[in-house]
Amino acid sequence: KRFFELTGNLLFYHLREKDAATKRRPRGVIQVTFDTKVKMSSRLDRCLELESPSVAVFLQAGSEDEARQWVANIANVVKQSQEELSKQEKALGCNPEAASGQAASGQAATGQADSD
């Protein structure tokens, strides 16, 4: 059993609820990034599935409503991260659509495209 706390884009976990409440050093942390995926579990009640580049976990909430709230909160962090990445790409002059067209025509190109 773990107790989770979402602060910014970091999902901290503690062994005891009081450790989370008193801000004691967490047992671990999962970074939520632009490519993190989160959804309600179709296999387990009151659970959500979280998949990041470094870890895949099932989290069980106290209720279905609480699980949905966790999904919404984490999805919001993912969206903000995607928007920030998009801003950075634009500031650097990156254009994923143009990059794929250049690559198809044989010119060198780099870029990153969002996927749903």
Secondary structure, DSSP 4 states (H G I P E B T S, - for coil): --EEEEETTEEEEESSHHHHHTTPPPSEEEE--TT-EEEE-SSSTTEEEEE-SS-EEEEE-SSHHHHHHHHHHHHHHHHHHHHHHHHHHHHTT--HHHHHHHHHTT----------
